[in-house]
Amino acid sequence: MMPMIKIIAALLPLLAVASPLYADQYKQTADGGSIDCIVSKRELTRVSLIGDQFASVSKISTGYPYNDFAVTNEPVRGDIYLSVPDTYAAATISFFATTKKGFVYKFSCRAELVDAQQIFITNPALAKSDAADWEAETPRGEAAVRLIQAMANNQNVPGYAIRQAAVSPTRVGDLEVQLVAEYRGSSLLGKVIRLTNRSAEALNITESDIAPRDSIAVSLSTTTLKSGASTTAYLVGANRETSND
């Protein structure tokens, strides 16, 4: 088996450039922007705003229930639910939505015979501001520790785009590495990674083994992996897409 030291760090670039297939739809837009998506016929489609809530929806009614779609605004979380009957004749649905923070988005979505869908909308200007405010509350190192705590407890972070990944594990020798989720903020990027020991013997892993050189913070759920056992690693580094560091 390859030496354990830095083996995970060497794998992280491969995980970063992989093309994960997300079960949910993640869309990015700006005020007045258009959103192209897929909605389900016969089953519900949930649309959720990250860092905001829907206030109202404007659509044209056909006057025929069997050939129209319905929009329900859920008041607690501020999401909307779309219901499209399988008798709906048009290939697409379209409507305008206004958010509680004053943004207006145009939706133009294809209606297909697929399972229930979830669509998450981010507005970079809004998210970046909220994430930057959250990160600025404490020094960078402490903010990274707070991000690890949020990832470990499966909690939301203000302004952060959270993606649950469905990436196939990467195998190196007897060690299996899989990216589980990403937490992307203004200047910080968190990764949740599952490590599985596929060897017949126990493995000892330390935080220094899995930390890339530019890591800000790293945490392991456990440092000793029995044969066939798994553990979760939490890594925080700079978000190179927005950071000027």
Backbone bond lengths (Angstrom), bond angles and torsions (degrees), N, CA, C in turn:
res aa  C-N    CA-C-N  psi(-1)  N-CA   C-N-CA  omega(-1)  CA-C   N-CA-C  phi
1 M - - - 1.461 - - 1.528 109.86 -
2 M 1.331 117.52 146.93 1.458 121.55 178.39 1.521 110.38 -62.29
3 P 1.340 118.21 152.02 1.468 119.67 177.14 1.512 110.64 -55.90
4 M 1.350 114.93 139.75 1.456 119.40 -177.87 1.515 112.08 -69.65
5 I 1.349 116.86 -33.98 1.455 120.35 -174.23 1.534 109.99 -58.39
6 K 1.325 114.12 122.28 1.461 123.48 175.57 1.521 113.60 67.74
7 I 1.325 118.99 11.67 1.459 119.61 -178.16 1.528 111.03 -66.22
8 I 1.340 116.46 -38.13 1.451 118.92 -179.88 1.515 110.31 -70.98
9 A 1.337 116.19 -39.63 1.456 119.87 178.98 1.522 110.79 -58.85
10 A 1.331 116.78 -36.88 1.456 120.15 178.97 1.518 111.84 -68.92
11 L 1.338 117.37 -26.54 1.457 121.08 -178.34 1.520 112.73 -83.06
12 L 1.321 118.82 -22.01 1.463 121.12 -173.68 1.526 113.66 -58.21
13 P 1.334 120.68 -40.46 1.462 118.03 176.41 1.523 112.66 -60.11
14 L 1.328 118.07 -34.20 1.465 120.84 178.28 1.512 110.51 -66.49
15 L 1.326 116.67 -39.45 1.457 119.97 178.15 1.516 110.87 -67.27
16 A 1.316 116.29 -34.87 1.457 119.63 -176.38 1.513 112.24 -70.35
17 V 1.362 117.65 -32.39 1.458 119.43 -176.61 1.515 112.19 -95.75
18 A 1.329 117.05 -2.13 1.458 118.67 176.91 1.508 110.06 -64.17
19 S 1.318 117.35 158.55 1.456 122.60 179.31 1.511 108.76 -107.16
20 P 1.340 117.12 85.33 1.454 119.49 -176.99 1.510 112.01 -67.72
21 L 1.317 114.88 148.15 1.449 121.33 175.60 1.512 107.88 -100.95
22 Y 1.309 117.10 111.03 1.440 121.19 -178.44 1.521 109.27 -91.33
23 A 1.324 115.82 134.51 1.449 120.48 179.13 1.517 110.34 -66.31
24 D 1.340 117.36 -32.49 1.451 121.53 -179.94 1.527 110.28 -97.89
25 Q 1.334 115.03 163.47 1.458 120.98 179.62 1.527 109.47 -98.36
26 Y 1.333 116.41 127.32 1.460 122.03 178.32 1.521 108.03 -114.67
27 K 1.329 115.67 121.32 1.457 121.44 -176.76 1.520 110.23 -121.79
28 Q 1.317 114.78 144.90 1.465 120.82 178.82 1.515 108.86 -120.22
29 T 1.322 116.97 136.30 1.456 120.24 -177.51 1.516 110.08 -151.18
30 A 1.328 115.99 -179.17 1.468 122.59 177.18 1.518 107.78 -134.67
31 D 1.324 116.19 172.62 1.461 119.83 179.50 1.521 110.30 -56.69
32 G 1.328 116.46 126.79 1.457 121.59 -177.69 1.512 114.17 81.84
33 G 1.321 117.49 2.84 1.456 121.22 -177.12 1.513 113.37 -80.42
34 S 1.335 115.43 164.66 1.460 122.99 178.92 1.518 110.21 -102.32
35 I 1.322 115.69 143.98 1.456 121.99 -179.43 1.517 108.60 -121.51
36 D 1.320 115.89 119.68 1.468 122.72 177.80 1.520 107.60 -100.51
37 C 1.323 117.78 126.97 1.454 120.06 -176.97 1.526 110.15 -151.21
38 I 1.314 115.60 -179.37 1.460 122.70 176.62 1.525 107.99 -119.44
39 V 1.319 116.59 129.20 1.461 121.71 176.64 1.520 108.91 -115.89
40 S 1.309 114.74 156.26 1.466 120.45 -175.68 1.518 111.55 -91.16
41 K 1.326 115.54 137.42 1.456 121.02 166.73 1.526 108.08 -85.41
42 R 1.291 116.69 141.06 1.473 125.19 176.74 1.526 113.10 78.92
43 E 1.344 117.95 -31.39 1.463 120.14 178.70 1.520 109.40 -114.41
44 L 1.341 116.49 165.85 1.458 120.92 -176.38 1.523 112.44 -77.92
45 T 1.320 114.96 151.21 1.459 122.52 170.19 1.523 108.04 -121.83
46 R 1.320 116.07 125.32 1.461 121.52 178.90 1.528 109.34 -99.68
47 V 1.343 116.54 132.33 1.457 121.97 177.03 1.521 107.37 -118.52
48 S 1.329 117.10 124.22 1.458 122.27 -175.59 1.525 109.87 -127.26
49 L 1.322 115.97 139.01 1.452 122.24 176.41 1.525 109.52 -95.93
50 I 1.316 117.21 136.24 1.458 121.53 176.64 1.523 108.45 -91.05
51 G 1.339 116.04 115.11 1.450 120.61 -179.70 1.516 114.69 84.59
52 D 1.324 116.90 9.65 1.460 120.89 -178.73 1.524 108.07 -155.74
53 Q 1.335 117.05 177.46 1.460 122.39 177.39 1.517 109.65 -140.31
54 F 1.326 116.06 152.92 1.455 120.43 175.68 1.523 109.77 -75.53
55 A 1.334 115.38 138.21 1.468 121.03 177.04 1.521 111.41 -105.61
56 S 1.340 117.34 -39.59 1.466 120.69 -178.68 1.521 109.99 -158.53
57 V 1.322 115.62 159.43 1.463 122.94 178.92 1.526 108.49 -131.80
58 S 1.335 116.41 136.98 1.462 121.85 178.05 1.521 109.49 -119.27
59 K 1.334 116.04 125.65 1.462 121.51 179.72 1.512 109.47 -146.57
60 I 1.315 115.94 160.60 1.458 122.11 176.36 1.518 108.60 -95.51
61 S 1.315 116.74 130.71 1.460 121.26 178.99 1.522 110.14 -91.69
62 T 1.331 116.31 139.22 1.464 120.62 178.07 1.527 111.94 -79.38
63 G 1.319 115.99 -20.54 1.462 119.68 -176.53 1.509 113.57 86.41
64 Y 1.322 116.89 -2.72 1.464 121.51 179.38 1.534 108.51 -123.17
65 P 1.319 119.16 107.56 1.469 122.04 -175.03 1.518 114.12 -55.46
66 Y 1.344 117.64 -34.41 1.466 119.75 -177.98 1.521 111.78 -73.02
67 N 1.349 116.67 -15.68 1.462 120.33 -178.86 1.530 110.53 -126.22
68 D 1.332 115.11 42.18 1.456 120.77 178.39 1.525 108.69 -144.60
69 F 1.312 116.49 160.75 1.460 120.58 176.89 1.520 108.99 -113.72
70 A 1.319 116.30 156.64 1.458 122.03 -177.56 1.521 110.13 -116.67
71 V 1.332 115.73 146.66 1.458 122.46 176.95 1.524 108.26 -124.41
72 T 1.333 116.54 125.46 1.459 121.75 178.51 1.519 109.12 -116.07
73 N 1.326 115.76 127.25 1.467 120.65 179.06 1.522 108.88 -94.51
74 E 1.340 117.30 115.97 1.464 122.44 -179.13 1.533 107.59 -86.20
75 P 1.340 118.48 115.51 1.461 120.68 -168.00 1.530 115.68 -74.24
76 V 1.326 119.18 -24.43 1.459 120.48 -174.60 1.533 111.38 -72.20
77 R 1.321 116.69 -53.18 1.465 120.92 -179.43 1.526 112.27 -94.01
78 G 1.348 117.03 -15.00 1.451 119.75 -179.00 1.510 113.61 80.04
79 D 1.338 118.52 17.92 1.459 122.25 176.52 1.528 109.90 -83.60
80 I 1.330 116.72 166.35 1.456 121.33 169.48 1.527 108.99 -121.86
81 Y 1.326 115.26 149.63 1.463 122.26 178.38 1.524 108.59 -120.35
82 L 1.327 115.70 130.39 1.454 122.44 -178.90 1.519 109.94 -106.04
83 S 1.306 115.65 133.18 1.461 121.68 178.26 1.520 108.40 -124.40
84 V 1.335 116.19 117.31 1.462 121.89 -178.64 1.524 108.64 -120.21
85 P 1.335 119.19 118.31 1.467 120.30 -179.57 1.526 111.23 -70.68
86 D 1.326 116.40 153.55 1.464 118.47 179.91 1.525 112.12 -70.96
87 T 1.347 116.97 -7.11 1.468 120.72 175.51 1.522 111.96 -88.43
88 Y 1.331 116.74 -3.15 1.463 120.47 -179.09 1.521 109.36 -61.97
89 A 1.338 116.88 124.88 1.467 120.56 -169.99 1.523 113.50 -82.93
90 A 1.321 117.40 -38.27 1.470 120.17 -175.65 1.524 111.15 -69.74
91 A 1.326 115.48 155.61 1.467 120.34 -179.19 1.519 111.84 -81.32
92 T 1.326 116.93 -19.50 1.456 120.12 -177.27 1.533 110.58 -134.08
93 I 1.321 115.57 161.54 1.454 122.05 169.33 1.520 107.57 -120.01
94 S 1.333 117.16 152.18 1.464 119.71 178.85 1.523 109.32 -145.87
95 F 1.333 114.64 145.23 1.457 121.18 178.00 1.523 108.63 -165.45
96 F 1.334 115.50 166.42 1.463 122.19 175.14 1.524 109.01 -109.75
97 A 1.329 116.22 144.50 1.455 120.99 178.34 1.519 109.37 -131.07
98 T 1.332 115.56 137.19 1.461 122.21 176.74 1.524 108.70 -110.66
99 T 1.331 116.95 138.21 1.459 120.72 -177.25 1.531 110.36 -101.35
100 K 1.322 115.83 165.87 1.456 121.26 -179.64 1.520 112.87 -67.73
101 K 1.344 116.97 -19.98 1.461 120.19 177.57 1.522 112.07 -95.85
102 G 1.358 115.87 10.95 1.457 120.53 170.58 1.507 116.81 91.08
103 F 1.319 118.89 10.48 1.458 121.11 178.06 1.534 110.17 -90.20
104 V 1.327 116.07 150.03 1.466 121.99 177.08 1.525 108.45 -122.33
105 Y 1.326 115.88 129.29 1.459 121.71 179.64 1.527 110.17 -123.72
106 K 1.318 116.13 143.62 1.457 121.98 174.59 1.520 108.97 -103.59
107 F 1.323 116.87 127.74 1.457 122.47 178.69 1.530 109.73 -105.08
108 S 1.314 116.31 131.56 1.459 122.94 172.79 1.523 106.91 -135.98
109 C 1.334 116.43 100.90 1.461 121.03 -167.99 1.527 111.61 -124.11
110 R 1.319 114.71 141.93 1.460 120.82 176.68 1.529 109.83 -79.92
111 A 1.324 116.26 134.15 1.464 121.76 178.30 1.522 108.43 -97.73
112 E 1.333 116.30 117.77 1.459 120.81 -175.69 1.525 110.81 -132.44
113 L 1.315 115.51 158.61 1.467 121.62 178.35 1.523 108.99 -81.16
114 V 1.317 115.38 75.87 1.460 122.30 -179.96 1.522 108.41 -125.85
115 D 1.342 115.77 171.36 1.460 120.19 177.98 1.527 110.62 -67.20
116 A 1.315 115.84 170.56 1.462 121.46 177.73 1.526 110.12 -52.24
117 Q 1.328 115.75 138.55 1.458 121.64 -174.70 1.524 111.60 -115.18
118 Q 1.345 115.65 154.24 1.455 122.85 171.43 1.525 108.37 -127.13
119 I 1.323 115.94 130.38 1.461 122.08 -178.33 1.520 108.44 -123.29
120 F 1.321 116.72 125.85 1.463 121.91 -179.47 1.525 108.78 -114.26
121 I 1.331 115.97 126.10 1.459 122.23 -174.48 1.523 109.94 -108.65
122 T 1.317 116.14 129.22 1.462 121.27 174.82 1.522 109.76 -118.53
123 N 1.305 115.19 142.69 1.459 122.80 172.38 1.523 106.05 -114.52
124 P 1.332 118.84 107.98 1.470 120.76 -172.93 1.517 114.33 -53.31
125 A 1.338 117.30 -37.85 1.465 119.41 -179.11 1.517 110.74 -63.33
126 L 1.336 115.93 -42.83 1.457 120.85 179.88 1.523 111.39 -69.54
127 A 1.324 115.54 -48.77 1.461 120.22 -176.73 1.524 111.48 -64.69
128 K 1.316 116.78 -41.95 1.466 119.99 -178.38 1.520 110.44 -63.09
129 S 1.327 116.67 -40.35 1.458 120.33 179.57 1.525 110.84 -65.02
130 D 1.337 117.78 -47.34 1.462 121.22 -179.59 1.524 111.33 -64.54
131 A 1.350 115.88 -43.25 1.464 119.67 -179.68 1.525 110.92 -65.55
132 A 1.328 116.39 -41.12 1.463 120.04 179.54 1.525 110.66 -63.86
133 D 1.327 116.92 -39.69 1.466 120.10 177.78 1.530 110.52 -62.85
134 W 1.342 116.39 -42.45 1.466 120.53 -179.58 1.522 110.68 -64.82
135 E 1.336 116.24 -43.39 1.465 120.27 -178.79 1.525 111.83 -68.56
136 A 1.343 116.62 -28.12 1.461 120.56 -176.92 1.527 112.97 -81.77
137 E 1.326 117.01 -8.03 1.467 119.43 -178.32 1.527 111.94 -64.84
138 T 1.335 116.78 -30.09 1.461 121.56 -178.02 1.524 109.17 -137.91
139 P 1.338 118.36 164.44 1.466 120.18 174.45 1.522 111.27 -55.25
140 R 1.312 115.89 158.04 1.464 120.67 -171.47 1.524 113.40 -57.54
141 G 1.323 116.46 -43.53 1.458 119.62 -179.64 1.521 111.97 -61.90
142 E 1.328 116.42 -41.19 1.457 120.00 179.45 1.524 110.93 -69.71
143 A 1.339 116.89 -36.86 1.460 120.16 176.53 1.528 110.40 -62.26
144 A 1.343 117.07 -37.47 1.466 120.88 178.08 1.520 111.02 -64.87
145 V 1.329 117.00 -39.43 1.460 120.69 177.57 1.523 110.45 -65.23
146 R 1.334 117.23 -41.28 1.459 120.86 177.54 1.530 110.88 -63.37
147 L 1.334 116.71 -36.17 1.462 120.50 177.59 1.524 110.38 -65.34
148 I 1.329 117.86 -41.62 1.463 121.05 176.74 1.519 110.45 -60.74
149 Q 1.326 116.99 -42.54 1.463 120.86 178.82 1.528 110.68 -61.84
150 A 1.335 116.85 -40.78 1.463 120.57 178.51 1.525 111.08 -65.05
151 M 1.337 117.45 -42.31 1.465 120.54 179.40 1.525 110.68 -65.05
152 A 1.328 116.76 -41.74 1.463 120.95 -177.92 1.525 111.64 -65.34
153 N 1.338 116.23 -29.02 1.466 120.80 -178.28 1.523 112.28 -102.35
154 N 1.348 116.05 10.05 1.469 121.92 177.72 1.528 111.01 54.58
155 Q 1.340 116.29 46.04 1.455 121.88 -178.47 1.528 111.04 -106.04
156 N 1.324 115.36 153.72 1.455 120.81 174.40 1.522 109.78 -75.95
157 V 1.328 115.85 153.06 1.455 122.72 176.23 1.523 107.01 -123.43
158 P 1.338 119.39 130.54 1.467 121.19 -176.77 1.520 112.73 -51.31
159 G 1.333 115.89 124.61 1.457 121.31 176.32 1.508 115.90 80.02
160 Y 1.319 118.83 -6.36 1.462 121.35 -176.90 1.532 111.23 -84.76
161 A 1.331 115.53 138.07 1.461 121.49 171.90 1.523 107.61 -88.35
162 I 1.323 116.59 120.12 1.461 121.79 -177.14 1.518 109.01 -109.52
163 R 1.306 116.54 123.35 1.459 121.15 -179.72 1.516 110.61 -120.40
164 Q 1.323 115.39 121.75 1.457 121.13 173.88 1.528 107.14 -85.66
165 A 1.296 116.88 115.21 1.459 121.23 -173.86 1.523 112.37 -88.94
166 A 1.324 114.57 152.18 1.461 121.04 173.53 1.524 108.00 -123.39
167 V 1.330 115.14 54.21 1.462 121.77 -177.20 1.523 110.00 -89.61
168 S 1.294 116.29 136.34 1.463 120.50 178.28 1.528 109.72 -65.26
169 P 1.333 117.55 143.56 1.472 120.27 179.36 1.525 111.73 -61.61
170 T 1.338 114.86 150.20 1.455 121.67 174.06 1.519 108.20 -103.32
171 R 1.325 116.74 130.33 1.467 121.25 -175.85 1.523 109.38 -106.79
172 V 1.326 116.02 126.09 1.461 122.21 173.78 1.515 107.16 -130.10
173 G 1.330 116.33 107.95 1.451 119.57 -174.68 1.516 109.80 61.32
174 D 1.318 116.40 -126.53 1.464 120.80 -179.91 1.528 112.97 -96.46
175 L 1.316 117.18 5.80 1.460 120.57 -177.99 1.527 110.18 -105.17
176 E 1.330 115.97 133.74 1.454 122.41 179.14 1.526 108.90 -112.29
177 V 1.323 116.41 130.11 1.464 122.04 -176.63 1.524 108.85 -124.56
178 Q 1.339 116.53 131.99 1.464 120.32 -178.24 1.525 110.65 -139.22
179 L 1.331 116.07 127.43 1.458 121.10 173.51 1.526 108.33 -74.71
180 V 1.334 116.62 124.40 1.467 122.03 -176.90 1.519 111.65 -100.13
181 A 1.339 117.23 -43.42 1.467 120.62 -177.11 1.515 110.27 -157.24
182 E 1.326 114.87 156.82 1.459 122.37 174.13 1.526 109.39 -124.99
183 Y 1.320 116.00 139.75 1.463 123.22 173.58 1.531 106.57 -117.44
184 R 1.324 117.28 106.37 1.463 120.67 -174.70 1.527 110.22 -108.68
185 G 1.338 116.16 119.17 1.448 121.39 -179.38 1.509 112.51 -112.13
186 S 1.333 116.65 -149.39 1.451 121.07 -179.68 1.525 111.19 -79.04
187 S 1.330 117.26 -53.38 1.470 120.46 -179.95 1.521 112.65 -120.76
188 L 1.332 117.90 -7.83 1.461 121.92 -178.48 1.524 111.25 -114.96
189 L 1.317 115.37 147.68 1.469 122.62 176.27 1.519 108.06 -131.69
190 G 1.327 116.28 120.32 1.454 121.34 177.88 1.514 111.44 -105.35
191 K 1.328 116.47 143.79 1.467 121.88 177.86 1.522 109.34 -128.59
192 V 1.331 114.89 135.77 1.458 122.10 173.24 1.519 106.86 -105.79
193 I 1.331 117.19 120.74 1.465 121.68 -173.50 1.524 109.52 -128.06
194 R 1.319 115.00 132.30 1.470 120.27 177.44 1.530 109.48 -98.23
195 L 1.342 115.83 131.43 1.461 122.50 178.71 1.518 108.61 -115.07
196 T 1.317 116.85 131.70 1.463 121.65 -179.31 1.520 110.08 -128.30
197 N 1.320 115.90 131.12 1.464 122.25 178.75 1.529 109.02 -86.49
198 R 1.329 116.41 110.59 1.466 121.39 179.34 1.528 112.58 -98.85
199 S 1.336 117.12 9.51 1.459 120.20 179.05 1.530 109.88 -89.93
200 A 1.319 115.92 172.99 1.464 120.97 179.47 1.515 112.03 -87.16
201 E 1.335 117.15 -3.27 1.459 121.02 -177.91 1.525 110.72 -123.18
202 A 1.316 115.59 160.71 1.458 120.64 178.89 1.530 110.26 -70.86
203 L 1.340 116.31 149.04 1.462 122.52 177.99 1.520 109.57 -121.98
204 N 1.307 115.98 140.85 1.458 121.56 173.89 1.521 108.78 -105.84
205 I 1.330 116.95 126.03 1.464 122.88 -178.58 1.518 108.21 -123.65
206 T 1.317 116.98 135.07 1.459 121.50 176.55 1.523 109.17 -112.77
207 E 1.328 115.37 163.77 1.451 119.73 179.46 1.524 111.46 -61.78
208 S 1.324 116.82 -33.88 1.467 119.64 179.55 1.531 111.59 -68.42
209 D 1.338 117.00 -23.65 1.467 120.39 178.54 1.520 111.85 -68.53
210 I 1.325 117.60 -31.91 1.460 120.08 -171.97 1.519 112.99 -105.99
211 A 1.328 117.83 -3.87 1.465 120.32 -174.17 1.524 111.22 -88.66
212 P 1.330 118.42 120.44 1.466 119.75 170.64 1.522 110.54 -62.33
213 R 1.310 116.42 163.24 1.468 120.63 -174.66 1.523 112.14 -60.25
214 D 1.357 116.96 -34.44 1.458 120.02 -176.12 1.525 112.79 -95.97
215 S 1.334 118.01 17.40 1.466 120.40 179.86 1.528 111.03 -65.33
216 I 1.319 115.02 143.44 1.457 121.00 176.14 1.530 110.14 -94.91
217 A 1.331 116.44 -37.93 1.468 121.59 178.64 1.518 108.89 -154.14
218 V 1.333 115.77 151.21 1.461 121.44 179.50 1.523 108.49 -150.14
219 S 1.332 116.31 145.57 1.457 120.34 179.23 1.526 109.28 -148.11
220 L 1.331 115.06 143.27 1.461 122.17 177.07 1.516 109.63 -117.71
221 S 1.339 116.84 138.85 1.460 119.57 176.95 1.520 111.20 -67.58
222 T 1.331 116.91 -36.92 1.462 122.07 176.52 1.514 108.13 -150.99
223 T 1.322 117.04 153.53 1.462 120.59 -176.46 1.525 113.49 -106.13
224 T 1.321 117.26 -8.97 1.462 120.89 178.93 1.521 109.15 -117.82
225 L 1.310 115.48 122.26 1.462 121.16 -179.30 1.526 109.89 -111.60
226 K 1.325 116.46 116.72 1.449 120.14 172.65 1.528 109.60 -73.12
227 S 1.300 116.55 167.73 1.457 120.70 179.16 1.529 109.79 -58.68
228 G 1.332 116.18 125.67 1.455 121.74 179.42 1.509 114.54 83.43
229 A 1.336 118.72 -5.40 1.461 122.03 -177.26 1.525 110.84 -84.50
230 S 1.341 115.00 158.64 1.462 121.53 179.47 1.519 110.28 -125.40
231 T 1.316 115.01 156.18 1.457 121.18 172.91 1.517 108.29 -142.50
232 T 1.321 115.99 165.81 1.465 121.18 -179.38 1.520 109.67 -115.06
233 A 1.325 115.23 134.04 1.459 121.82 176.34 1.520 108.91 -111.93
234 Y 1.340 115.30 142.47 1.461 121.96 178.30 1.522 108.04 -119.97
235 L 1.330 116.08 119.87 1.458 121.17 -177.11 1.524 109.77 -119.72
236 V 1.318 116.76 139.98 1.462 121.70 176.04 1.523 108.64 -129.39
237 G 1.326 114.59 128.26 1.454 121.34 176.24 1.515 109.83 -138.98
238 A 1.321 116.24 -170.48 1.457 120.62 179.31 1.517 110.16 -78.48
239 N 1.330 116.64 141.32 1.457 122.03 173.52 1.517 107.57 -82.02
240 R 1.316 116.69 100.17 1.465 121.54 -172.75 1.524 111.66 -70.16
241 E 1.331 118.50 -16.47 1.461 120.02 -179.96 1.521 111.65 -71.58
242 T 1.341 116.50 -26.75 1.458 119.23 -177.06 1.523 112.92 -125.59
243 S 1.348 116.95 -17.70 1.457 119.53 -174.72 1.519 110.67 -77.66
244 N 1.314 116.35 143.10 1.463 121.91 175.59 1.519 111.56 -103.31
245 D 1.347 116.03 10.40 1.458 120.01 -177.24 1.518 110.54 -70.65
